[in-house]
Amino acid sequence: MSPFDAGTFASLADVVGPRNCLRTPEDIAPYATDWRRAVGVAPVAVLRPADTAQVAEAVRRCVQGGLAIVPAGGRTGLAGGAVALAGGPPAVVLSLERMNRIRSVDARDFSIVAEAGCVVQSVQAAAIAVDRLFPIMWGAQGSAMIGGMLGTNAGGIRTIRWGNARELVLGLEVVLPDGRVLDDLRRVRKDNSGYALRHLFIGAEGTLGVITAAAMRLVPPMRAVETAFVAVPSPDAALSLLSRAMGAGAEVVAFELAKRICLETVARYGPQLRIPLPLESPWYVMVELAAPHAAVPVRAMMEAMLSEGLEAGELTDAVLAENEGQRAAFWRIREDYPEFSRMAGPAISTDTAVPVSAVPEFLRRAEAALAARWPEGEMVAIGHAGDGNIHLGLKAPEGVTREAWVARAGEADMVVNEIAVSLGGSFSAEHGIGVSKLHAMQALKDPLAIEVMRGLKRTLDPRGLMNPGKVLPAN
Ligand SMILES: Cc1cc2nc3c(=O)[nH]c(=O)nc-3n(C[C@H](O)[C@H](O)[C@H](O)COP(=O)(O)OP(=O)(O)OC[C@H]3O[C@@H](n4cnc5c(N)ncnc54)[C@H](O)[C@@H]3O)c2cc1C
């Protein structure tokens, strides 16, 4: 039995239309979980507004009725942020999926205005259609949406060149927790008219308001692109190769590092994906160089860089993608890894970042600390080494259940997080806090920073109904 009177739902159904106010358990079930299968509670309803005015009115009525609001996009978030929680006020999931219009694309401005429910890949396609590039790229781009991308300030493979999602945003349209619409879809690069409010909502994981649309930057398309799959003897060698790549003459648009076990996992669970080199090296790198003009000799630059690296002992083998199909196949290895790692069994995972120069030290210290406490586990490590963001995990031995591994090695994440922080890094590089990193937030975030965040939250959301229980640890 729902604790709400029929009038509450009738009123919400009036706003979004009865077919977009989902109430039955079967309709609601998909929205009660996410890609990670994070478990919360089923929301009391799922609302699927069609436009900003509907979002604003729905938020107003939810707040009047004391309902919490959990904004949701593609539900590919890895921190459990888009799932309603037990213990708080009853919640509706506000899915932005029907707000999927590209409002404008301007090739001369190098800008695009997209609604929050646009799938990231559709924004990439809209940019390509006007001969521009929307440069953000990661494995879940075919499902993740612009609102979720900005709610988490997603990073991905090309952060090394174009930054996190935040760095692409020119302006935002946001429905505040009181239902007012903050309309700041300015498409200008320069605007110093006071506080940059948009940055408050980016990475706030829906705790300060609902992003309904964003004006974002596009960049010139890369017309000469070369991708290499490289065997390297160590993370130190990989970093020397990164320095070399930075001076190769073209843009370094990706630089990914993977421990061999990660590629063995891909080979085991994704036999359709061919690993381009024998799995004999302890570490591998995927590096992409690119330039916006086809005449730039990126191939020659890549070859020179790799042969100098070989001579210097920074790599032991390398293969270049020969065509677009091969290039895409190389990236599938990296992008599909999270799915295969899920199949490979339980692991305690992390999302850390350290200064790029500290990556080798970080990996050394983490491996030693994990092996000392949990010798039966195996360290996995894959990540965006070019920006210092390594996804390090402790994989359970074969046959151990998730529950048993969490009971045994659940503290492994904090061991790794503490090492990252001690090296001047972060325990949450790109996935956000959601609920899964609240304990790290409590233990490792500067208490003053948390106090300031709580003050902002109180100011914007005095009733605490915007995605409660996420990001900020309980007082
Ligand atoms: C296979 C795989 C690979 C991934 N690789 C990467 C990677 O390389 N880099 C990376 O950064 N992430 C990665 N992710 C994580 C995930 O894809 C990103 O966090 C993504 O940005 C989430 O988008 P979404 O639409 O699925 O958001 P959701 O999961 O629906 O929501 C995420 C958070 O944003 C909030 N939110 C959603 N919509 C709005 C809105 N309109 N307004 C305000 N808040 C909102 C939600 O409440 C929630 O807190 C990966 C995920 C998967 C499954």
The ligand as a Gaussian input file, in Angstrom:
#p B3LYP/6-31G(d) Opt

LIG

0 1
 C       30.707000       0.256000     -18.608000
 C       30.830000       1.574000     -17.906000
 C       31.951000       2.361000     -18.101000
 C       32.061000       3.593000     -17.467000
 N       33.162000       4.346000     -17.696000
 C       33.237000       5.572000     -17.140000
 C       34.364000       6.409000     -17.391000
 O       35.313000       6.025000     -18.068000
 N       34.373000       7.638000     -16.839000
 C       33.338000       8.083000     -16.059000
 O       33.393000       9.219000     -15.596000
 N       32.274000       7.314000     -15.795000
 C       32.193000       6.076000     -16.312000
 N       31.115000       5.290000     -16.037000
 C       30.077000       5.773000     -15.093000
 C       28.830000       6.398000     -15.738000
 O       28.655000       6.039000     -17.071000
 C       28.891000       7.897000     -15.627000
 O       28.898000       8.248000     -14.265000
 C       27.719000       8.620000     -16.300000
 O       28.017000       9.975000     -16.289000
 C       26.373000       8.399000     -15.665000
 O       25.379000       8.876000     -16.547000
 P       23.891000       8.339000     -16.418000
 O       23.029000       9.091000     -17.355000
 O       23.857000       6.863000     -16.529000
 O       23.565000       8.807000     -14.931000
 P       22.753000       8.083000     -13.797000
 O       23.439000       6.842000     -13.360000
 O       21.340000       7.966000     -14.176000
 O       22.901000       9.168000     -12.624000
 C       24.145000       9.443000     -12.057000
 C       23.998000      10.546000     -11.008000
 O       23.627000      11.774000     -11.644000
 C       22.374000      12.216000     -11.139000
 N       21.605000      12.747000     -12.261000
 C       21.135000      12.073000     -13.337000
 N       20.487000      12.911000     -14.144000
 C       20.524000      14.127000     -13.579000
 C       20.014000      15.392000     -13.928000
 N       19.313000      15.576000     -15.041000
 N       20.240000      16.429000     -13.106000
 C       20.941000      16.261000     -11.958000
 N       21.447000      15.088000     -11.571000
 C       21.254000      14.030000     -12.378000
 C       21.720000      11.011000     -10.502000
 O       20.812000      11.381000      -9.477000
 C       22.917000      10.259000      -9.980000
 O       23.310000      10.782000      -8.744000
 C       31.006000       4.042000     -16.628000
 C       29.883000       3.246000     -16.430000
 C       29.785000       2.022000     -17.044000
 C       28.554000       1.208000     -16.815000

